[in-house]
């Protein structure tokens, strides 16, 4: 999902308190319900009203503000339920022995070989290149910060 859109960002930067942002259709303003509601809340906090011509939403009227309030509540409920389902899924995956995140770039054997090469005086740049990783990945894998030097990791 691409949240940053230059045209929308430019339009929002020109809005001042009391202005009315008017769009042809809601989908022109936000890519998801949550993104849309967050944007509408931001406009409300800035004192900017909102109109959508196709859907007939107009926060300058009492009924439009009511619709906005109800939509905000539903969007928050949707967000909370999504978080709840995600957490439940992570717990279930962990119970099955699954862990999240990327797989390590280097295997434990490769890490030991890299340590050995570094102990023998090979430059970290050459060791990293030999394993097809960057120096920062090499340092992270052997458990040393780049500024600490290699000797600390191999001692």
N, C-alpha and C positions, 0 to 999 in steps of 0.2 A: 504494500500500500504506500503510495507516495503522498505524504501529507503536505509537503512544501510545494506550492504552486505560485509562480512569480506574479501572475495576474491578480490572483486573490490577495497575495501579500501586499501588492501595491495598492489595491483598492482599500484594504483594511487600514493601511498606514495613513490614508487621507481622511478617514472617518473621525468626526468630532462629536462631542455630546450634543444630542438633539437631532443628529442626522438619522436618515432611514436608509438602510442597506436593502436594495430591492434586487431580487433575482427572478429569473424566468421560472426556474424549477429548483426544488431543494437539492437534487442530485448535482447541480452545478456548484453548490456551496460546500458539500461534504461528501467524502467517499464512503463513510459508514455512519450509522446512527449515533454512535458514541462520539465520533469526531464532530459531527454536526451539532450535537447537543453541547459539547464543550465550546465550540465556536459561538453558538448562540448565547451561552452563559457569559462568555467573555464580552460579547457585544452588550449584553444587559448590564454588566458591571461598569462598562464604559459609558453607559447612558445612550447607547445607539439602539434605535428601534430596527425592526426587521419585517420585510414583506416578501412573500413568495407568491407570484402571480398565479401560477398554475394550481397550487394547492390551496390558495386562498388564505394563507396564514398572514396575519397582520398584528404584530405586537403593539401597535399604537391603539388598539381597541381592547376593552375589557375581555371580550371573548377570545381574542388572539393571545392575550397574556395568559388566560386560563389554559388554552390549548398548549402553549409553550410550557407552562408549569407541569401539566400532566405528561407531556412528552419528556420533559426532563426527569420526572420521577420514573417513568418507564425505562428510559435509557440507563438510569442509575441501577435499577433492578436488573436489567440485562447485563450490565457490567459486573455487578456483584455475583450473579449466577455464573457468568463466564469464569470469574476468578475461582469460585467454589468448585466448579467442574474441573478446572485445570489442576487445582490442588489435589482433588480426589484422584485424578488420573496419575499425578506424580506419585502419590502414596501407593496406588495400586501397582504402578510400574516398579517402584522400589521394592515392594513385597515380592515381586516376581524376579528380583535380582537385577533389574535394569537400572542403569545410571544415565544421567543426562550429560550433555556436553559433547564436545568433539573427542574423537579418539586421539590418543597421544601420537605425535609425529614420530617419536623414537620409541622403540621397544626397550625393555629393560636390558637386553643383551647389547643393543646399540649404545645405550647410555654408558654401560661398562666399557665398551670398546672406545668410546669417545673419551672417557676419563683416562683410559690407558694412553691414548695418543697424546692427550694434554700433559700427562705426567712425564711423557718422554720428550716434552718440549715443543710439540707441534703447535704452530700458531692457531688460536681459536678460529680465525677466519678460514684456514685451510680445513680444519676438522669439520666445521659447519658445512662447508662446501662439499666435502666428501660424503656427508650424509644427506645432502640436499635440503638443508634447513638454514635459516638465518642464524646469526650469532646470538640474537636474543633468545631464540628457541633453544639453542644449545645451552646457554647459561641457565635458562629456566629449567631445562631437563636435568641438568646435573646439580641443580639446587644452589646456584650462586647468582648474586646480582652482578650485572656487567661491570660496575665500578669497583667491585671487591677484588677483582683479579682472579686468575684461574688457579693460582696456588692454593687459595683458601678452599676451593672445591675438591682439590685432589689430595689434600693432606689427610 
